[in-house]
Amino acid sequence: MALASSKEDCKQAAGVFAPVIDRTRCEAKEDCVEACPYDVFEVRKLGDDDKRALPLMARVKAWVHGNRQAFAVRADECHACGLCVSACPEHAIKLMRVASPA
């Protein structure tokens, strides 16, 4: 899939793909928030359950970054343009096809 350079280049219908964030890589730099033309992302504090689910070194890394990470809070609005993928300096975002309902 070719990466778009603007909102007009995002040809995929919303909801076909969704961003998946690798919690062991995200450093909450907000590049995805700034790059996404559909307001899919938000950077916020990790909840206790989110922190417990991380491996030890990822918990330390999260702590160093204020226990904040990106969340795809409106993943159903994703048009799979890939701007978030290319903007993330940690390569923490992948676009995955959403399973269609049976």
Salt bridges, closest charged atoms under 4 A:
ASP22 OD2 - ARG25 NE 3.76
GLU27 OE1 - LYS29 NZ 3.13
GLU27 OE2 - LYS61 NZ 3.42
GLU27 OE1 - HIS65 NE2 3.67
GLU30 OE2 - ARG68 NH2 2.90
ASP39 OD2 - ARG74 NH2 3.26
GLU42 OE2 - ARG44 NH1 3.56
ASP48 OD1 - LYS51 NZ 3.83
ASP49 OD1 - ARG52 NH2 2.59
GLU90 OE2 - LYS29 NZ 2.75
